[in-house]
Amino acid sequence: RNAARAEVNGARIGRIRTFVKKVEAALNVGDKDAAQAAMKIAEPELARGAQLGVLHKNTAARKVSRLAARIKAL
């Protein structure tokens, strides 16, 4: 059971990282529209990860907040 949960949790963490990287890639290029579009996908993934206990809720909130601040600064 633990191995199965670890596999599911690992997959979810991988999805979260992928979507966060897409936001960061758009930010590094300076494409605000692409960053906002990627953020619309990444934010629910982070929230779901926190809800399921894969991420601590404060960690998810911090990541969302920092990404949103970087998008706003563009």
PDB file with SEQRES, HELIX, SHEET and CRYST1 records, atoms N, CA, C and O in Angstrom:
SEQRES   1 A   74  ARG ASN ALA ALA ARG ALA GLU VAL ASN GLY ALA ARG ILE          
SEQRES   2 A   74  GLY ARG ILE ARG THR PHE VAL LYS LYS VAL GLU ALA ALA          
SEQRES   3 A   74  LEU ASN VAL GLY ASP LYS ASP ALA ALA GLN ALA ALA MET          
SEQRES   4 A   74  LYS ILE ALA GLU PRO GLU LEU ALA ARG GLY ALA GLN LEU          
SEQRES   5 A   74  GLY VAL LEU HIS LYS ASN THR ALA ALA ARG LYS VAL SER          
SEQRES   6 A   74  ARG LEU ALA ALA ARG ILE LYS ALA LEU                          
HELIX    1 AA1 ASN A    2  VAL A   29  1                                  28    
HELIX    2 AA2 LYS A   32  GLN A   51  1                                  20    
HELIX    3 AA3 LYS A   57  ALA A   73  1                                  17    
CRYST1    1.000    1.000    1.000  90.00  90.00  90.00 P 1           1          
ATOM      1  N   ARG A   1       0.835  -1.209   0.000  1.00  0.00           N  
ATOM      2  CA  ARG A   1       0.000   0.000   0.000  1.00  0.00           C  
ATOM      3  C   ARG A   1       0.869   1.259   0.000  1.00  0.00           C  
ATOM      4  O   ARG A   1       0.597   2.208  -0.735  1.00  0.00           O  
ATOM      5  N   ASN A   2       1.913   1.260   0.826  1.00  0.00           N  
ATOM      6  CA  ASN A   2       2.794   2.431   0.876  1.00  0.00           C  
ATOM      7  C   ASN A   2       3.466   2.690  -0.464  1.00  0.00           C  
ATOM      8  O   ASN A   2       3.592   3.837  -0.891  1.00  0.00           O  
ATOM      9  N   ALA A   3       3.894   1.625  -1.121  1.00  0.00           N  
ATOM     10  CA  ALA A   3       4.559   1.787  -2.418  1.00  0.00           C  
ATOM     11  C   ALA A   3       3.591   2.375  -3.445  1.00  0.00           C  
ATOM     12  O   ALA A   3       3.973   3.209  -4.265  1.00  0.00           O  
ATOM     13  N   ALA A   4       2.343   1.935  -3.389  1.00  0.00           N  
ATOM     14  CA  ALA A   4       1.339   2.453  -4.319  1.00  0.00           C  
ATOM     15  C   ALA A   4       1.088   3.935  -4.056  1.00  0.00           C  
ATOM     16  O   ALA A   4       0.991   4.725  -4.994  1.00  0.00           O  
ATOM     17  N   ARG A   5       0.983   4.313  -2.786  1.00  0.00           N  
ATOM     18  CA  ARG A   5       0.757   5.726  -2.435  1.00  0.00           C  
ATOM     19  C   ARG A   5       1.958   6.571  -2.848  1.00  0.00           C  
ATOM     20  O   ARG A   5       1.804   7.682  -3.355  1.00  0.00           O  
ATOM     21  N   ALA A   6       3.147   6.034  -2.627  1.00  0.00           N  
ATOM     22  CA  ALA A   6       4.363   6.773  -2.983  1.00  0.00           C  
ATOM     23  C   ALA A   6       4.408   7.025  -4.486  1.00  0.00           C  
ATOM     24  O   ALA A   6       4.836   8.089  -4.932  1.00  0.00           O  
ATOM     25  N   GLU A   7       3.968   6.049  -5.255  1.00  0.00           N  
ATOM     26  CA  GLU A   7       3.963   6.209  -6.709  1.00  0.00           C  
ATOM     27  C   GLU A   7       2.965   7.289  -7.131  1.00  0.00           C  
ATOM     28  O   GLU A   7       3.274   8.127  -7.977  1.00  0.00           O  
ATOM     29  N   VAL A   8       1.779   7.266  -6.542  1.00  0.00           N  
ATOM     30  CA  VAL A   8       0.746   8.263  -6.862  1.00  0.00           C  
ATOM     31  C   VAL A   8       1.209   9.654  -6.430  1.00  0.00           C  
ATOM     32  O   VAL A   8       1.078  10.622  -7.179  1.00  0.00           O  
ATOM     33  N   ASN A   9       1.752   9.740  -5.212  1.00  0.00           N  
ATOM     34  CA  ASN A   9       2.223  11.036  -4.706  1.00  0.00           C  
ATOM     35  C   ASN A   9       3.378  11.568  -5.548  1.00  0.00           C  
ATOM     36  O   ASN A   9       3.446  12.764  -5.832  1.00  0.00           O  
ATOM     37  N   GLY A  10       4.275  10.689  -5.941  1.00  0.00           N  
ATOM     38  CA  GLY A  10       5.404  11.095  -6.774  1.00  0.00           C  
ATOM     39  C   GLY A  10       4.941  11.629  -8.117  1.00  0.00           C  
ATOM     40  O   GLY A  10       5.486  12.605  -8.633  1.00  0.00           O  
ATOM     41  N   ALA A  11       3.928  10.977  -8.679  1.00  0.00           N  
ATOM     42  CA  ALA A  11       3.380  11.436  -9.956  1.00  0.00           C  
ATOM     43  C   ALA A  11       2.747  12.809  -9.797  1.00  0.00           C  
ATOM     44  O   ALA A  11       2.901  13.667 -10.667  1.00  0.00           O  
ATOM     45  N   ARG A  12       2.041  13.026  -8.702  1.00  0.00           N  
ATOM     46  CA  ARG A  12       1.390  14.319  -8.475  1.00  0.00           C  
ATOM     47  C   ARG A  12       2.437  15.417  -8.280  1.00  0.00           C  
ATOM     48  O   ARG A  12       2.291  16.517  -8.813  1.00  0.00           O  
ATOM     49  N   ILE A  13       3.486  15.121  -7.522  1.00  0.00           N  
ATOM     50  CA  ILE A  13       4.561  16.103  -7.325  1.00  0.00           C  
ATOM     51  C   ILE A  13       5.215  16.426  -8.665  1.00  0.00           C  
ATOM     52  O   ILE A  13       5.549  17.579  -8.937  1.00  0.00           O  
ATOM     53  N   GLY A  14       5.396  15.408  -9.497  1.00  0.00           N  
ATOM     54  CA  GLY A  14       5.964  15.624 -10.825  1.00  0.00           C  
ATOM     55  C   GLY A  14       5.098  16.536 -11.674  1.00  0.00           C  
ATOM     56  O   GLY A  14       5.610  17.414 -12.368  1.00  0.00           O  
ATOM     57  N   ARG A  15       3.774  16.329 -11.621  1.00  0.00           N  
ATOM     58  CA  ARG A  15       2.849  17.194 -12.361  1.00  0.00           C  
ATOM     59  C   ARG A  15       2.960  18.635 -11.872  1.00  0.00           C  
ATOM     60  O   ARG A  15       3.005  19.568 -12.674  1.00  0.00           O  
ATOM     61  N   ILE A  16       3.002  18.809 -10.561  1.00  0.00           N  
ATOM     62  CA  ILE A  16       3.098  20.157  -9.985  1.00  0.00           C  
ATOM     63  C   ILE A  16       4.375  20.831 -10.466  1.00  0.00           C  
ATOM     64  O   ILE A  16       4.348  21.978 -10.914  1.00  0.00           O  
ATOM     65  N   ARG A  17       5.494  20.118 -10.372  1.00  0.00           N  
ATOM     66  CA  ARG A  17       6.780  20.686 -10.801  1.00  0.00           C  
ATOM     67  C   ARG A  17       6.747  21.077 -12.277  1.00  0.00           C  
ATOM     68  O   ARG A  17       7.257  22.129 -12.661  1.00  0.00           O  
ATOM     69  N   THR A  18       6.145  20.224 -13.094  1.00  0.00           N  
ATOM     70  CA  THR A  18       6.066  20.491 -14.531  1.00  0.00           C  
ATOM     71  C   THR A  18       5.313  21.784 -14.800  1.00  0.00           C  
ATOM     72  O   THR A  18       5.769  22.616 -15.584  1.00  0.00           O  
ATOM     73  N   PHE A  19       4.161  21.958 -14.156  1.00  0.00           N  
ATOM     74  CA  PHE A  19       3.350  23.149 -14.397  1.00  0.00           C  
ATOM     75  C   PHE A  19       4.022  24.402 -13.846  1.00  0.00           C  
ATOM     76  O   PHE A  19       3.924  25.472 -14.448  1.00  0.00           O  
ATOM     77  N   VAL A  20       4.700  24.279 -12.712  1.00  0.00           N  
ATOM     78  CA  VAL A  20       5.421  25.432 -12.153  1.00  0.00           C  
ATOM     79  C   VAL A  20       6.567  25.822 -13.085  1.00  0.00           C  
ATOM     80  O   VAL A  20       6.826  27.008 -13.291  1.00  0.00           O  
ATOM     81  N   LYS A  21       7.251  24.825 -13.647  1.00  0.00           N  
ATOM     82  CA  LYS A  21       8.348  25.105 -14.587  1.00  0.00           C  
ATOM     83  C   LYS A  21       7.843  25.827 -15.830  1.00  0.00           C  
ATOM     84  O   LYS A  21       8.539  26.685 -16.375  1.00  0.00           O  
ATOM     85  N   LYS A  22       6.634  25.486 -16.285  1.00  0.00           N  
ATOM     86  CA  LYS A  22       6.068  26.162 -17.453  1.00  0.00           C  
ATOM     87  C   LYS A  22       5.829  27.637 -17.154  1.00  0.00           C  
ATOM     88  O   LYS A  22       6.070  28.493 -18.006  1.00  0.00           O  
ATOM     89  N   VAL A  23       5.358  27.936 -15.948  1.00  0.00           N  
ATOM     90  CA  VAL A  23       5.157  29.337 -15.548  1.00  0.00           C  
ATOM     91  C   VAL A  23       6.509  30.040 -15.507  1.00  0.00           C  
ATOM     92  O   VAL A  23       6.655  31.144 -16.032  1.00  0.00           O  
ATOM     93  N   GLU A  24       7.499  29.399 -14.882  1.00  0.00           N  
ATOM     94  CA  GLU A  24       8.825  30.014 -14.754  1.00  0.00           C  
ATOM     95  C   GLU A  24       9.481  30.218 -16.121  1.00  0.00           C  
ATOM     96  O   GLU A  24      10.167  31.218 -16.334  1.00  0.00           O  
ATOM     97  N   ALA A  25       9.276  29.283 -17.039  1.00  0.00           N  
ATOM     98  CA  ALA A  25       9.841  29.431 -18.383  1.00  0.00           C  
ATOM     99  C   ALA A  25       9.242  30.649 -19.078  1.00  0.00           C  
ATOM    100  O   ALA A  25       9.959  31.413 -19.725  1.00  0.00           O  
ATOM    101  N   ALA A  26       7.935  30.831 -18.946  1.00  0.00           N  
ATOM    102  CA  ALA A  26       7.278  31.995 -19.551  1.00  0.00           C  
ATOM    103  C   ALA A  26       7.763  33.285 -18.896  1.00  0.00           C  
ATOM    104  O   ALA A  26       7.924  34.305 -19.567  1.00  0.00           O  
ATOM    105  N   LEU A  27       7.994  33.239 -17.590  1.00  0.00           N  
ATOM    106  CA  LEU A  27       8.497  34.418 -16.878  1.00  0.00           C  
ATOM    107  C   LEU A  27       9.906  34.771 -17.348  1.00  0.00           C  
ATOM    108  O   LEU A  27      10.222  35.944 -17.546  1.00  0.00           O  
ATOM    109  N   ASN A  28      10.744  33.765 -17.524  1.00  0.00           N  
ATOM    110  CA  ASN A  28      12.127  34.011 -17.943  1.00  0.00           C  
ATOM    111  C   ASN A  28      12.204  34.621 -19.337  1.00  0.00           C  
ATOM    112  O   ASN A  28      13.100  35.413 -19.628  1.00  0.00           O  
ATOM    113  N   VAL A  29      11.257  34.246 -20.198  1.00  0.00           N  
ATOM    114  CA  VAL A  29      11.206  34.808 -21.546  1.00  0.00           C  
ATOM    115  C   VAL A  29      10.601  36.214 -21.510  1.00  0.00           C  
ATOM    116  O   VAL A  29      10.890  37.048 -22.368  1.00  0.00           O  
ATOM    117  N   GLY A  30       9.757  36.463 -20.503  1.00  0.00           N  
ATOM    118  CA  GLY A  30       9.106  37.770 -20.383  1.00  0.00           C  
ATOM    119  C   GLY A  30       7.743  37.810 -21.045  1.00  0.00           C  
ATOM    120  O   GLY A  30       7.228  38.889 -21.337  1.00  0.00           O  
ATOM    121  N   ASP A  31       7.151  36.646 -21.284  1.00  0.00           N  
ATOM    122  CA  ASP A  31       5.841  36.556 -21.937  1.00  0.00           C  
ATOM    123  C   ASP A  31       4.747  36.519 -20.869  1.00  0.00           C  
ATOM    124  O   ASP A  31       4.455  35.469 -20.297  1.00  0.00           O  
ATOM    125  N   LYS A  32       4.152  37.675 -20.612  1.00  0.00           N  
ATOM    126  CA  LYS A  32       3.168  37.789 -19.535  1.00  0.00           C  
ATOM    127  C   LYS A  32       1.910  36.968 -19.821  1.00  0.00           C  
ATOM    128  O   LYS A  32       1.379  36.321 -18.919  1.00  0.00           O  
ATOM    129  N   ASP A  33       1.432  36.988 -21.063  1.00  0.00           N  
ATOM    130  CA  ASP A  33       0.214  36.246 -21.412  1.00  0.00           C  
ATOM    131  C   ASP A  33       0.405  34.742 -21.224  1.00  0.00           C  
ATOM    132  O   ASP A  33      -0.464  34.061 -20.680  1.00  0.00           O  
ATOM    133  N   ALA A  34       1.541  34.233 -21.675  1.00  0.00           N  
ATOM    134  CA  ALA A  34       1.827  32.804 -21.522  1.00  0.00           C  
ATOM    135  C   ALA A  34       1.987  32.447 -20.048  1.00  0.00           C  
ATOM    136  O   ALA A  34       1.556  31.380 -19.613  1.00  0.00           O  
ATOM    137  N   ALA A  35       2.607  33.343 -19.283  1.00  0.00           N  
ATOM    138  CA  ALA A  35       2.791  33.104 -17.851  1.00  0.00           C  
ATOM    139  C   ALA A  35       1.441  33.049 -17.143  1.00  0.00           C  
ATOM    140  O   ALA A  35       1.224  32.199 -16.280  1.00  0.00           O  
ATOM    141  N   GLN A  36       0.539  33.950 -17.504  1.00  0.00           N  
ATOM    142  CA  GLN A  36      -0.789  33.960 -16.884  1.00  0.00           C  
ATOM    143  C   GLN A  36      -1.573  32.706 -17.252  1.00  0.00           C  
ATOM    144  O   GLN A  36      -2.265  32.132 -16.410  1.00  0.00           O  
ATOM    145  N   ALA A  37      -1.466  32.284 -18.502  1.00  0.00           N  
ATOM    146  CA  ALA A  37      -2.160  31.069 -18.940  1.00  0.00           C  
ATOM    147  C   ALA A  37      -1.613  29.846 -18.209  1.00  0.00           C  
ATOM    148  O   ALA A  37      -2.380  28.983 -17.781  1.00  0.00           O  
ATOM    149  N   ALA A  38      -0.297  29.770 -18.066  1.00  0.00           N  
ATOM    150  CA  ALA A  38       0.325  28.646 -17.358  1.00  0.00           C  
ATOM    151  C   ALA A  38      -0.033  28.680 -15.878  1.00  0.00           C  
ATOM    152  O   ALA A  38      -0.193  27.635 -15.247  1.00  0.00           O  
ATOM    153  N   MET A  39      -0.157  29.884 -15.330  1.00  0.00           N  
ATOM    154  CA  MET A  39      -0.496  30.036 -13.912  1.00  0.00           C  
ATOM    155  C   MET A  39      -1.911  29.536 -13.637  1.00  0.00           C  
ATOM    156  O   MET A  39      -2.177  28.981 -12.571  1.00  0.00           O  
ATOM    157  N   LYS A  40      -2.824  29.729 -14.598  1.00  0.00           N  
ATOM    158  CA  LYS A  40      -4.202  29.251 -14.432  1.00  0.00           C  
ATOM    159  C   LYS A  40      -4.245  27.732 -14.304  1.00  0.00           C  
ATOM    160  O   LYS A  40      -5.161  27.186 -13.689  1.00  0.00           O  
ATOM    161  N   ILE A  41      -3.271  27.058 -14.875  1.00  0.00           N  
ATOM    162  CA  ILE A  41      -3.198  25.599 -14.783  1.00  0.00           C  
ATOM    163  C   ILE A  41      -2.417  25.186 -13.537  1.00  0.00           C  
ATOM    164  O   ILE A  41      -2.781  24.219 -12.868  1.00  0.00           O  
ATOM    165  N   ALA A  42      -1.350  25.914 -13.226  1.00  0.00           N  
ATOM    166  CA  ALA A  42      -0.471  25.542 -12.113  1.00  0.00           C  
ATOM    167  C   ALA A  42      -1.130  25.764 -10.755  1.00  0.00           C  
ATOM    168  O   ALA A  42      -0.948  24.963  -9.839  1.00  0.00           O  
ATOM    169  N   GLU A  43      -1.892  26.845 -10.623  1.00  0.00           N  
ATOM    170  CA  GLU A  43      -2.473  27.178  -9.316  1.00  0.00           C  
ATOM    171  C   GLU A  43      -3.397  26.085  -8.782  1.00  0.00           C  
ATOM    172  O   GLU A  43      -3.260  25.704  -7.620  1.00  0.00           O  
ATOM    173  N   PRO A  44      -4.341  25.559  -9.587  1.00  0.00           N  
ATOM    174  CA  PRO A  44      -5.181  24.472  -9.078  1.00  0.00           C  
ATOM    175  C   PRO A  44      -4.390  23.198  -8.765  1.00  0.00           C  
ATOM    176  O   PRO A  44      -4.739  22.458  -7.845  1.00  0.00           O  
ATOM    177  N   GLU A  45      -3.329  22.947  -9.530  1.00  0.00           N  
ATOM    178  CA  GLU A  45      -2.493  21.774  -9.255  1.00  0.00           C  
ATOM    179  C   GLU A  45      -1.827  21.905  -7.886  1.00  0.00           C  
ATOM    180  O   GLU A  45      -1.783  20.947  -7.114  1.00  0.00           O  
ATOM    181  N   LEU A  46      -1.314  23.094  -7.596  1.00  0.00           N  
ATOM    182  CA  LEU A  46      -0.690  23.336  -6.291  1.00  0.00           C  
ATOM    183  C   LEU A  46      -1.723  23.203  -5.174  1.00  0.00           C  
ATOM    184  O   LEU A  46      -1.444  22.604  -4.135  1.00  0.00           O  
ATOM    185  N   ALA A  47      -2.908  23.760  -5.386  1.00  0.00           N  
ATOM    186  CA  ALA A  47      -3.967  23.695  -4.376  1.00  0.00           C  
ATOM    187  C   ALA A  47      -4.380  22.247  -4.124  1.00  0.00           C  
ATOM    188  O   ALA A  47      -4.594  21.841  -2.982  1.00  0.00           O  
ATOM    189  N   ARG A  48      -4.486  21.482  -5.196  1.00  0.00           N  
ATOM    190  CA  ARG A  48      -4.880  20.075  -5.061  1.00  0.00           C  
ATOM    191  C   ARG A  48      -3.792  19.280  -4.341  1.00  0.00           C  
ATOM    192  O   ARG A  48      -4.090  18.408  -3.525  1.00  0.00           O  
ATOM    193  N   GLY A  49      -2.546  19.582  -4.642  1.00  0.00           N  
ATOM    194  CA  GLY A  49      -1.447  18.916  -3.950  1.00  0.00           C  
ATOM    195  C   GLY A  49      -1.477  19.192  -2.459  1.00  0.00           C  
ATOM    196  O   GLY A  49      -1.213  18.303  -1.649  1.00  0.00           O  
ATOM    197  N   ALA A  50      -1.798  20.426  -2.097  1.00  0.00           N  
ATOM    198  CA  ALA A  50      -1.889  20.786  -0.681  1.00  0.00           C  
ATOM    199  C   ALA A  50      -3.080  20.085  -0.032  1.00  0.00           C  
ATOM    200  O   ALA A  50      -2.988  19.604   1.097  1.00  0.00           O  
ATOM    201  N   GLN A  51      -4.182  20.034  -0.748  1.00  0.00           N  
ATOM    202  CA  GLN A  51      -5.395  19.404  -0.221  1.00  0.00           C  
ATOM    203  C   GLN A  51      -5.181  17.915   0.038  1.00  0.00           C  
ATOM    204  O   GLN A  51      -5.708  17.364   1.004  1.00  0.00           O  
ATOM    205  N   LEU A  52      -4.409  17.271  -0.825  1.00  0.00           N  
ATOM    206  CA  LEU A  52      -4.170  15.832  -0.697  1.00  0.00           C  
ATOM    207  C   LEU A  52      -3.000  15.502   0.230  1.00  0.00           C  
ATOM    208  O   LEU A  52      -2.729  14.332   0.500  1.00  0.00           O  
ATOM    209  N   GLY A  53      -2.309  16.533   0.715  1.00  0.00           N  
ATOM    210  CA  GLY A  53      -1.222  16.296   1.660  1.00  0.00           C  
ATOM    211  C   GLY A  53       0.115  16.012   1.011  1.00  0.00           C  
ATOM    212  O   GLY A  53       1.057  15.597   1.687  1.00  0.00           O  
ATOM    213  N   VAL A  54       0.213  16.230  -0.298  1.00  0.00           N  
ATOM    214  CA  VAL A  54       1.481  16.019  -0.992  1.00  0.00           C  
ATOM    215  C   VAL A  54       2.418  17.192  -0.699  1.00  0.00           C  
ATOM    216  O   VAL A  54       3.627  17.016  -0.552  1.00  0.00           O  
ATOM    217  N   LEU A  55       1.838  18.384  -0.617  1.00  0.00           N  
ATOM    218  CA  LEU A  55       2.563  19.599  -0.232  1.00  0.00           C  
ATOM    219  C   LEU A  55       1.910  20.162   1.020  1.00  0.00           C  
ATOM    220  O   LEU A  55       0.710  19.987   1.236  1.00  0.00           O  
ATOM    221  N   HIS A  56       2.697  20.833   1.838  1.00  0.00           N  
ATOM    222  CA  HIS A  56       2.106  21.555   2.962  1.00  0.00           C  
ATOM    223  C   HIS A  56       1.326  22.734   2.399  1.00  0.00           C  
ATOM    224  O   HIS A  56       1.741  23.333   1.406  1.00  0.00           O  
ATOM    225  N   LYS A  57       0.198  23.075   3.023  1.00  0.00           N  
ATOM    226  CA  LYS A  57      -0.652  24.133   2.466  1.00  0.00           C  
ATOM    227  C   LYS A  57       0.067  25.472   2.407  1.00  0.00           C  
ATOM    228  O   LYS A  57      -0.155  26.254   1.483  1.00  0.00           O  
ATOM    229  N   ASN A  58       0.928  25.743   3.385  1.00  0.00           N  
ATOM    230  CA  ASN A  58       1.666  27.012   3.367  1.00  0.00           C  
ATOM    231  C   ASN A  58       2.704  27.038   2.245  1.00  0.00           C  
ATOM    232  O   ASN A  58       2.967  28.089   1.659  1.00  0.00           O  
ATOM    233  N   THR A  59       3.285  25.888   1.953  1.00  0.00           N  
ATOM    234  CA  THR A  59       4.253  25.796   0.856  1.00  0.00           C  
ATOM    235  C   THR A  59       3.557  26.086  -0.468  1.00  0.00           C  
ATOM    236  O   THR A  59       4.068  26.841  -1.297  1.00  0.00           O  
ATOM    237  N   ALA A  60       2.398  25.486  -0.658  1.00  0.00           N  
ATOM    238  CA  ALA A  60       1.638  25.715  -1.892  1.00  0.00           C  
ATOM    239  C   ALA A  60       1.244  27.183  -2.003  1.00  0.00           C  
ATOM    240  O   ALA A  60       1.365  27.781  -3.073  1.00  0.00           O  
ATOM    241  N   ALA A  61       0.777  27.764  -0.907  1.00  0.00           N  
ATOM    242  CA  ALA A  61       0.366  29.170  -0.910  1.00  0.00           C  
ATOM    243  C   ALA A  61       1.551  30.078  -1.210  1.00  0.00           C  
ATOM    244  O   ALA A  61       1.418  31.058  -1.943  1.00  0.00           O  
ATOM    245  N   ARG A  62       2.705  29.753  -0.645  1.00  0.00           N  
ATOM    246  CA  ARG A  62       3.911  30.559  -0.878  1.00  0.00           C  
ATOM    247  C   ARG A  62       4.324  30.511  -2.346  1.00  0.00           C  
ATOM    248  O   ARG A  62       4.672  31.534  -2.935  1.00  0.00           O  
ATOM    249  N   LYS A  63       4.284  29.312  -2.932  1.00  0.00           N  
ATOM    250  CA  LYS A  63       4.658  29.172  -4.341  1.00  0.00           C  
ATOM    251  C   LYS A  63       3.708  29.964  -5.239  1.00  0.00           C  
ATOM    252  O   LYS A  63       4.150  30.659  -6.154  1.00  0.00           O  
ATOM    253  N   VAL A  64       2.408  29.860  -4.979  1.00  0.00           N  
ATOM    254  CA  VAL A  64       1.415  30.596  -5.769  1.00  0.00           C  
ATOM    255  C   VAL A  64       1.646  32.092  -5.629  1.00  0.00           C  
ATOM    256  O   VAL A  64       1.623  32.828  -6.615  1.00  0.00           O  
ATOM    257  N   SER A  65       1.866  32.536  -4.400  1.00  0.00           N  
ATOM    258  CA  SER A  65       2.057  33.959  -4.129  1.00  0.00           C  
ATOM    259  C   SER A  65       3.284  34.507  -4.842  1.00  0.00           C  
ATOM    260  O   SER A  65       3.231  35.578  -5.446  1.00  0.00           O  
ATOM    261  N   ARG A  66       4.376  33.779  -4.772  1.00  0.00           N  
ATOM    262  CA  ARG A  66       5.623  34.254  -5.387  1.00  0.00           C  
ATOM    263  C   ARG A  66       5.534  34.263  -6.910  1.00  0.00           C  
ATOM    264  O   ARG A  66       6.039  35.178  -7.562  1.00  0.00           O  
ATOM    265  N   LEU A  67       4.892  33.244  -7.471  1.00  0.00           N  
ATOM    266  CA  LEU A  67       4.722  33.222  -8.924  1.00  0.00           C  
ATOM    267  C   LEU A  67       3.816  34.368  -9.374  1.00  0.00           C  
ATOM    268  O   LEU A  67       4.094  35.032 -10.373  1.00  0.00           O  
ATOM    269  N   ALA A  68       2.730  34.597  -8.628  1.00  0.00           N  
ATOM    270  CA  ALA A  68       1.801  35.676  -8.978  1.00  0.00           C  
ATOM    271  C   ALA A  68       2.491  37.031  -8.900  1.00  0.00           C  
ATOM    272  O   ALA A  68       2.256  37.900  -9.739  1.00  0.00           O  
ATOM    273  N   ALA A  69       3.340  37.212  -7.897  1.00  0.00           N  
ATOM    274  CA  ALA A  69       4.067  38.477  -7.749  1.00  0.00           C  
ATOM    275  C   ALA A  69       5.020  38.687  -8.920  1.00  0.00           C  
ATOM    276  O   ALA A  69       5.165  39.804  -9.414  1.00  0.00           O  
ATOM    277  N   ARG A  70       5.670  37.607  -9.364  1.00  0.00           N  
ATOM    278  CA  ARG A  70       6.593  37.720 -10.503  1.00  0.00           C  
ATOM    279  C   ARG A  70       5.838  38.037 -11.795  1.00  0.00           C  
ATOM    280  O   ARG A  70       6.328  38.789 -12.637  1.00  0.00           O  
ATOM    281  N   ILE A  71       4.643  37.460 -11.946  1.00  0.00           N  
ATOM    282  CA  ILE A  71       3.835  37.757 -13.134  1.00  0.00           C  
ATOM    283  C   ILE A  71       3.394  39.217 -13.109  1.00  0.00           C  
ATOM    284  O   ILE A  71       3.436  39.907 -14.128  1.00  0.00           O  
ATOM    285  N   LYS A  72       2.976  39.671 -11.947  1.00  0.00           N  
ATOM    286  CA  LYS A  72       2.510  41.053 -11.807  1.00  0.00           C  
ATOM    287  C   LYS A  72       3.630  42.046 -12.103  1.00  0.00           C  
ATOM    288  O   LYS A  72       3.376  43.134 -12.620  1.00  0.00           O  
ATOM    289  N   ALA A  73       4.857  41.677 -11.780  1.00  0.00           N  
ATOM    290  CA  ALA A  73       6.006  42.572 -11.969  1.00  0.00           C  
ATOM    291  C   ALA A  73       6.408  42.713 -13.442  1.00  0.00           C  
ATOM    292  O   ALA A  73       7.137  43.639 -13.796  1.00  0.00           O  
ATOM    293  N   LEU A  74       5.936  41.798 -14.303  1.00  0.00           N  
ATOM    294  CA  LEU A  74       6.300  41.872 -15.731  1.00  0.00           C  
ATOM    295  C   LEU A  74       5.726  43.119 -16.386  1.00  0.00           C  
ATOM    296  O   LEU A  74       5.932  43.341 -17.579  1.00  0.00           O  
TER     297      LEU A  74                                                      
END                                                                             
